[in-house]
Amino acid sequence: MKRKLILLSLFLIALLFVSGCWNRRELNDLAITVGMGIDKSGENYRVSTQVVIPSQVAGKKGGIQTPVTMYKETGESLLEAIRKMTTASPRKIYASHLRVLVLGESLAREGIGDALDLLSRDQELRTDFFIVIAKKTTAEKTLKILTQLEKIPSVNMFASLETSEKSWAPTTTITLDQLIAELLSEGKHPVLTGIQVIGSQEIGETSENLDQIDPSAKVKYSGLAVFKKDKLIGWLNEEESKAYTYINDEIKSTVGVITCPEGGKLSLEMMHSKTTVKGSVTGNQPTINIGIRAQMNIAEVQCSVDLTKTETIAELEKLSNQKLEGFIEASIKKVQRKYKVDIFGFGDIIHRTHPKAWKKLKKDWDQNFTKMPVTVKVDSRIRHLGAVSSSLLKDMEKKE
Amino acid sequence: MLDNRKISPRQYYIMVSLYIIGSAILVIPATLAIEAKQDAWIAEIIAVAVGLLILPFYIQLGNRFAPMTFVQYTEKVLGKWPGKIFSLLFIAGFPFLSASLTLRNVGDFMTTQVLPETPIEAIHIFFLCVVILGIRYGLEPVARTAELLFPFVILSFLLLVILIAPQIEFKNILPVMENGMKPVLRAAIPHIAFPFLEPIILILLFPYINRSQESGKALFTGMVIAGVVMIVITVLAVLVLGINTGRLAYPSYILGRKINIGHFLQRIEIMMALIWMITNFIRLTLLFYISAMSIAQTFKVKDFRFLTFPLAIIIFILSIETIPNSVYLQELVKIWPWYALTFALGFPLLLLGVAVLRKK
């Protein structure tokens, strides 16, 4: 009995010292990194991290200070640069809450493959952050711009990309695992959304930017970057970017403007869209058929059409079909001619559906891609007219 | 005393299924996908099917031993000293080595994914402590623990399946059998060896089951449950992770990591780790128990418990020293089928052959 008691008390005392875990890291020991930028400087990497200042974002008090701070270092490898940051930062960089990874355009042109290895190997990083390319600037500069609605710039970038993908379309959210899957795939080259700094970089970096209703500097997504394997080779404009998201069935909602039969514009709001891409191979010739079923509402009418007649609706649907087919086909042609890389994943589709033919085709797939016939068939359906039926212009005409 | 309390067939099948799920669930999708790519799921189905097909052989064998223990049986068939040497070789070569490899799996996983700065030795020691505690209580308390934890494992597993389902992309499974049957079979073979040849170890527990006529059925049930769990996890890994599966060290864990329901229900991958800790605990405990028990019987030791500490030290050292780094484990996968076959087929066939010749 006595022995048991002594043992028990010994264990209880031991408990005091073994509580918690070995690897524990308290919140106030972490530099929570929400944004990371990677640039090339010579042979080395230049890494910049956007770290949250907890006291500035907590509660309502909204500070005089900026909500984030930045650490940057140069190193032969990413990890070297990141660890070097401790020479300036009182806390160790903690990347589990990373929201955006910005890659500088010049790095992207040289190839992003090397930079991605650490990010997928390190267990601290999750794969749910978005990867974007700093267009015509460096990643570091992009991460320095202060934003208003979301105090933390990286969170602002994350949310803005997510929202614009959902309701505007020419942007695409790519996470690390998607990007790696695309790099590994033989039948698709990756695409990443570009981000640009608009306005004055100098003011954007100071809190002066936050004191203005119309900030002097903003970060803004614009267009998709085309990659050949891991090297950036060019940019798609807005319309081509939209075509890309149509083909990849990533459209959640967007706006399409068509010209009315008698002139004037009419906007259609995409409510639901479903793209099916089918591949077929005859002989050695692959072909791709793209079918898009789109449900849309009439959102804005700036011409005098009689919306009360079913014929008008049918005609508008036809116009919408032509418009969509037109720009999607044109965009594919441009990619085939100008960039000569299969960013749409047509090769992937042939691979999955015609594995035998793919074996012969895959050797010079990009060559095959440039010569491949692609047909686009759109089936638009107009469902609702909005809160009013006839157009304002039409009603005004009647009064006269 | 040699632990006389017996376990029920139900407890046995629960332990069998946890044992087989064991360390395989986290790594198998990757090892299969390296060879078979998107056909990993076919390889998994083949492995499970083959595992179940060869099971009757082991059940027969187990029933042949019972009610004698493995050690007693070999001594009866081969004679006293050859029998002792035979059982020691078998125990040291298969269950005991598997125990140290299992422990290493736990350590490797924890240090790569969860606690990167913790020394692997610390994890091994703590894990072993729990295992020793269980073994010293005896088989029946361990079986009851397994019974308690089993619903938790199954529920968390179902939860994982449901929560990850929205991220399934069916196109990931195409093209089916792109390169024919060969890579699929090449992937399936090591997986048959690990863990579907291991019922040879599990039948050593037959003498401890209280309704011995049901032992075979219980072993079969346990294997079926484990097989279904493994098929589901492999299919999920292929459907969700696609081409990435083969690149990852622990694809099932990454599945858990990818769960994200409305930016709200996320970061619950540690649930997957918990399932794995439980299944591995049962696996290691059984391997350790069988080894300790059989060694005790060979040397006619009254109480097997005093063996637990020295054996634990050997397991600990083996787990650190046999595998200098995790690449070794991947190399091991290539030779393991032949190694496992020696013990899972060679040894029992030898034993049976002698038994038939000597009519015992």
Interface residues (C-beta under 8 A of the other chain):
Chain A: C21 W22 N23 S120 Q123 E124 R126 T127 D128 D177 I180 A181 L184 S185 H351 R352 T353 H354 P355 W358
Chain B: T112 Q113 V114 L115 P116 E117 T118 P119 A122 K171 L174 P175 E178 L241 G242 I243 N244 R247 I254 R257 K258 N260 Q266 R267
